[in-house]
Amino acid sequence: MPTVSVRLSEEEKQRLEDAADLLGQDRSSTLRQAMAEGIDTLRTRHAVERYQAGEASVAEAARLADATVGEWLELAHDRGLTTQLEPTDLRF
């Protein structure tokens, strides 16, 4: 597994240690979990923003969110987004 270094402020380091203690994990495991969940959140937020602005189709928003079209449609429904389906989104 590759190693990546990151600089943290004392406050960030303490938050990481507090979360690791809460979860009963070591710092590395907690940081990997937080990063994975954070990246998923960032990708979804970016996809929602692009979709709402009309800059991404359903298929593109799903790709940006690293989701299937079905998963994206469910996410869009849960967030109350208006569906902007294009004919190409419905082709198999």
N, C-alpha and C positions, 0 to 999 in steps of 0.2 A: 504494500500500500504506500503510495507516495506521501511525502511529508510536505506540509505547507505551513509557513510561519505567518503569524498575524500579530500585530501590535495592539494591545488593549490598554485602555486607561485603567487606573486602579479601580474606578467604579465599575467598569465593564468586567474586569477580572473578578471582582467581588460578586457581581450578579451571576456570572458563570459558576462560581464556586457555590453560591447559594442554591442555584438551580440543580447543580450536580448533587448536592446534599439532599435536596428535596426529593429528587428522583432515585436516589441511592445508586448513582452512577459515578464513574470517574469523569474528570473534566473533558477528556478527549471524546468519550461517547456522547456526553451531553452537547458538546460543541458540534459534533457531526449531526446529531438529531436536530438541533436548533437550526443549523445551516440548511439541512434538507427541507425542513418545514418552512423556513424563511424563503428559500428559493421558490418553493411551490407557491407561497403567498405572493411573492413579487411577480412571478410569471402570470398568475391569475389576475392580479391587479392591473398589470400592463395590458393583458388581453381585454379586460373589461373596459379600460379607458379607450383603447383603440376601437373596440366594437361600438361603444357609446358615441364616439366621435364620427362614426361612419367610415373609419379608415381600415376596418378589417371585416371581412365576411364571416359568416358562421364558421366555415372551414378554417379560415386563417386564425380566427380567435381561438378555436380549439387547438390548433397547432401551437400558437403562442402560449397557451395555458398547459401544454403537454397533456391534452385530454382528447378523448374521442369526440366526434360531433355529438353523439348522444349525451355524453357527460357534460359537454359544453351547454347543450340545450337545457339540461336539468339545472346546471349552475345558473344560467341566464334566467330561467324561470324562478328559481329560488331568490334571486336578487331583483326580480321585477323588471328585468330588461325586456324591451320590445324586440321581438324576433325580426331580424332583417334577412330573411332567407332569399337567396338568389336561386334561379333555376339550376345553376351548376352545383349548388349545395345538395340538391336532391338526386343527382345522377350517381349511379353506382358503377 
